[in-house]
Amino acid sequence: MMSHNLSKCVHAVLLLLTVAVANALADTTPGTIWISAEKLSALPMAGPAWQQLKTQADRPAGTPHLSDQDQMNNVYVLAKALVYARTGEEKYRAEVRQQLKLALNTELGGCTLALGRELAAYVIAADLIHLSGYDSTFDTNEFRPWLRRTLIETLEGRTLQSAHEERPNNWGTHAGASRAAVAVYLGDTAELARTAQVFQGFLGDRSAYAGFKFGADLSWQCDP
């Protein structure tokens, strides 16, 4: 299915976000977590890639549930944010803001794998619509404090930070991608540096970081 393929792409590129962080390429300027305005403005609004993106952006997003690792809401919200950033159509921006409001605290009752898989797309979407300028009250009083909490709240025995630092597998890399996105959005350079340090260890540099805990099932992870 088209939406399933888009979801797979989102999950893959979230890993690329951690690569960028590990190479210290992050930019805390609004609208640049994912792609610069200049690069975005140069992309075509025609052809199969644009049509696929637009199709997802025009879908009803539904209700976000960050405790559900298989929900598609985050994919649709990110698509809406990308279309807004390219076209400037305010209806997409308003939809994204509404979805961000609905997303708050929906991670509760879930696990860090679900949070890690879901959260980064919302953070990138907020950045793409320049939430800080669009609705500074919501951004300052609700969204940013919530993002800060997502790093340290315990979900089924782990936090987003501890999942990233302990699990050298898909669980940890999803957590790391969302952790990186949150750190850049908040302008938290210390959090970003720690995220990059852990990712260096994941890539095999155990002199940078070696705190991973390998379980019995090694099929989801490498052990260099």
C-alpha positions as CSV (number, residue, x, y, z in Angstrom):
1,M,0.0,0.0,0.0
2,M,1.1,3.6,-0.7
3,S,0.7,4.7,2.9
4,H,2.6,1.7,4.2
5,N,5.5,2.5,1.8
6,L,5.5,6.1,3.0
7,S,5.6,4.9,6.6
8,K,8.6,2.7,5.8
9,C,10.4,5.7,4.2
10,V,9.6,7.8,7.3
11,H,11.1,5.2,9.6
12,A,14.2,4.9,7.4
13,V,14.9,8.6,7.1
14,L,14.5,9.0,10.9
15,L,17.6,6.9,11.2
16,L,19.3,9.4,8.8
17,L,18.5,12.2,11.2
18,T,20.7,10.5,13.8
19,V,23.5,10.2,11.2
20,A,23.3,14.0,10.6
21,V,23.4,14.6,14.4
22,A,26.4,12.3,14.8
23,N,28.2,14.4,12.2
24,A,27.3,17.6,14.0
25,L,25.2,18.9,11.0
26,A,22.2,20.0,13.0
27,D,20.9,23.5,12.7
28,T,18.6,25.0,15.4
29,T,17.2,27.6,13.0
30,P,13.4,27.1,12.7
31,G,12.5,25.1,9.6
32,T,15.8,23.4,9.2
33,I,15.7,20.2,11.3
34,W,14.6,18.3,8.2
35,I,15.3,20.4,5.1
36,S,16.2,24.0,4.5
37,A,13.6,26.4,3.0
38,E,15.9,26.9,0.0
39,K,16.2,23.2,-0.8
40,L,12.5,22.7,-0.2
41,S,11.5,25.6,-2.5
42,A,13.6,24.0,-5.3
43,L,11.6,20.8,-5.3
44,P,9.0,20.2,-8.0
45,M,5.3,20.3,-7.3
46,A,4.6,17.8,-10.0
47,G,5.4,14.2,-10.7
48,P,4.8,10.9,-8.8
49,A,6.8,11.9,-5.7
50,W,4.8,15.1,-5.2
51,Q,1.5,13.4,-6.0
52,Q,2.2,10.7,-3.4
53,L,3.1,13.3,-0.8
54,K,0.0,15.4,-1.6
55,T,-2.2,12.3,-1.5
56,Q,-1.1,11.5,2.1
57,A,-1.3,15.2,3.1
58,D,-4.9,15.3,1.9
59,R,-6.0,12.3,3.9
60,P,-7.9,12.9,7.2
61,A,-5.2,12.5,9.8
62,G,-7.5,11.0,12.4
63,T,-6.5,11.1,16.1
64,P,-2.9,10.8,17.2
65,H,-2.0,8.0,19.6
66,L,1.7,7.9,20.2
67,S,1.3,4.8,22.4
68,D,0.4,2.9,19.1
69,Q,3.6,2.2,17.2
70,D,1.7,1.2,14.1
71,Q,-0.5,4.2,13.8
72,M,-0.2,6.3,10.6
73,N,-1.2,9.7,12.0
74,N,2.3,10.9,12.3
75,V,3.0,10.1,8.6
76,Y,0.0,12.1,7.5
77,V,0.9,15.0,9.8
78,L,4.4,15.2,8.5
79,A,3.0,15.1,4.9
80,K,0.7,18.0,5.7
81,A,3.7,20.0,7.1
82,L,5.8,19.3,4.1
83,V,3.0,20.4,1.7
84,Y,2.5,23.6,3.8
85,A,6.2,24.3,3.8
86,R,6.3,24.0,0.0
87,T,3.0,25.7,-0.9
88,G,2.3,28.0,1.9
89,E,-1.4,26.9,2.0
90,E,-2.6,27.8,5.5
91,K,-5.1,25.0,5.8
92,Y,-2.3,22.4,6.1
93,R,-0.6,24.5,8.7
94,A,-3.7,24.8,10.8
95,E,-4.3,21.0,10.5
96,V,-0.8,20.3,11.7
97,R,-1.1,22.6,14.7
98,Q,-4.4,20.9,15.7
99,Q,-2.8,17.5,15.4
100,L,0.1,18.6,17.6
101,K,-2.3,19.7,20.3
102,L,-4.1,16.4,20.1
103,A,-0.8,14.5,20.3
104,L,0.2,15.8,23.7
105,N,0.4,13.0,26.4
106,T,-1.0,10.3,24.1
107,E,2.3,8.4,24.6
108,L,1.2,7.6,28.2
109,G,0.3,3.9,28.6
110,G,2.6,2.9,25.8
111,C,6.3,2.0,25.5
112,T,9.4,3.8,24.4
113,L,9.5,1.9,21.1
114,A,6.1,3.4,20.1
115,L,7.2,6.9,21.3
116,G,10.5,6.6,19.4
117,R,8.8,5.6,16.2
118,E,6.1,8.2,16.4
119,L,7.5,11.4,18.0
120,A,10.2,12.6,15.6
121,A,7.6,13.2,12.8
122,Y,5.6,15.5,15.0
123,V,8.7,17.5,16.0
124,I,9.8,17.9,12.4
125,A,6.2,18.9,11.5
126,A,6.2,21.5,14.2
127,D,9.5,22.9,12.9
128,L,8.3,22.9,9.2
129,I,5.2,25.0,10.1
130,H,7.4,27.3,12.3
131,L,5.1,26.6,15.3
132,S,7.1,29.0,17.5
133,G,6.0,31.9,15.3
134,Y,2.6,30.6,14.3
135,D,1.4,29.9,17.9
136,S,4.0,31.0,20.3
137,T,1.7,30.5,23.3
138,F,1.1,26.9,22.6
139,D,4.7,26.3,21.6
140,T,6.1,27.8,24.7
141,N,3.6,26.8,27.4
142,E,2.6,23.3,26.2
143,F,4.5,21.8,23.3
144,R,8.1,22.4,24.4
145,P,7.4,21.4,28.0
146,W,5.8,18.2,26.7
147,L,8.8,17.5,24.5
148,R,11.1,17.9,27.4
149,R,9.0,15.4,29.4
150,T,9.1,12.8,26.6
151,L,12.8,12.5,27.1
152,I,12.7,11.5,30.7
153,E,9.2,10.0,31.4
154,T,9.2,6.3,32.2
155,L,7.2,4.1,29.9
156,E,7.2,0.3,30.7
157,G,10.5,0.7,32.6
158,R,12.4,2.8,30.2
159,T,12.7,6.4,29.2
160,L,13.4,7.6,25.6
161,Q,17.0,8.5,26.8
162,S,17.6,5.1,28.5
163,A,16.1,3.1,25.5
164,H,18.5,4.9,23.2
165,E,21.5,4.4,25.5
166,E,20.8,0.7,26.4
167,R,19.2,-0.9,23.3
168,P,21.6,-1.3,20.3
169,N,18.8,-2.2,17.9
170,N,15.8,-0.8,16.1
171,W,14.3,0.1,19.5
172,G,17.3,2.2,20.4
173,T,17.7,3.9,17.0
174,H,14.1,4.9,16.8
175,A,14.5,6.4,20.3
176,G,17.7,8.1,19.2
177,A,16.1,9.7,16.2
178,S,13.3,11.2,18.2
179,R,15.7,12.2,21.0
180,A,17.8,14.0,18.4
181,A,14.8,15.8,16.9
182,V,13.6,17.0,20.3
183,A,17.1,18.2,21.2
184,V,17.4,20.2,18.1
185,Y,13.9,21.7,18.4
186,L,14.6,22.7,22.0
187,G,18.1,24.0,21.2
188,D,19.5,21.7,23.8
189,T,23.1,21.3,22.7
190,A,24.1,19.1,25.6
191,E,21.3,16.6,24.8
192,L,22.2,16.7,21.2
193,A,25.9,16.0,21.9
194,R,25.0,13.0,24.1
195,T,22.7,11.7,21.4
196,A,25.6,11.9,18.9
197,Q,28.0,10.3,21.4
198,V,25.7,7.3,21.8
199,F,25.2,7.0,18.1
200,Q,29.0,6.9,17.6
201,G,29.0,3.9,19.9
202,F,26.2,2.3,17.9
203,L,28.3,2.7,14.7
204,G,31.1,0.8,16.4
205,D,33.2,3.4,18.2
206,R,33.1,1.9,21.7
207,S,35.7,4.4,22.9
208,A,33.0,7.0,22.5
209,Y,30.2,5.0,24.1
210,A,29.9,1.4,25.2
211,G,26.9,1.2,27.6
212,F,24.6,-1.0,25.4
213,K,22.9,-4.0,26.9
214,F,22.6,-6.9,24.5
215,G,19.8,-9.3,25.1
216,A,19.4,-13.0,24.1
217,D,17.9,-12.2,20.6
218,L,20.7,-10.7,18.5
219,S,18.7,-10.7,15.3
220,W,17.7,-7.1,15.8
221,Q,21.1,-5.7,16.5
222,C,24.8,-6.0,15.5
223,D,27.6,-6.5,17.9
224,P,30.8,-5.3,16.4
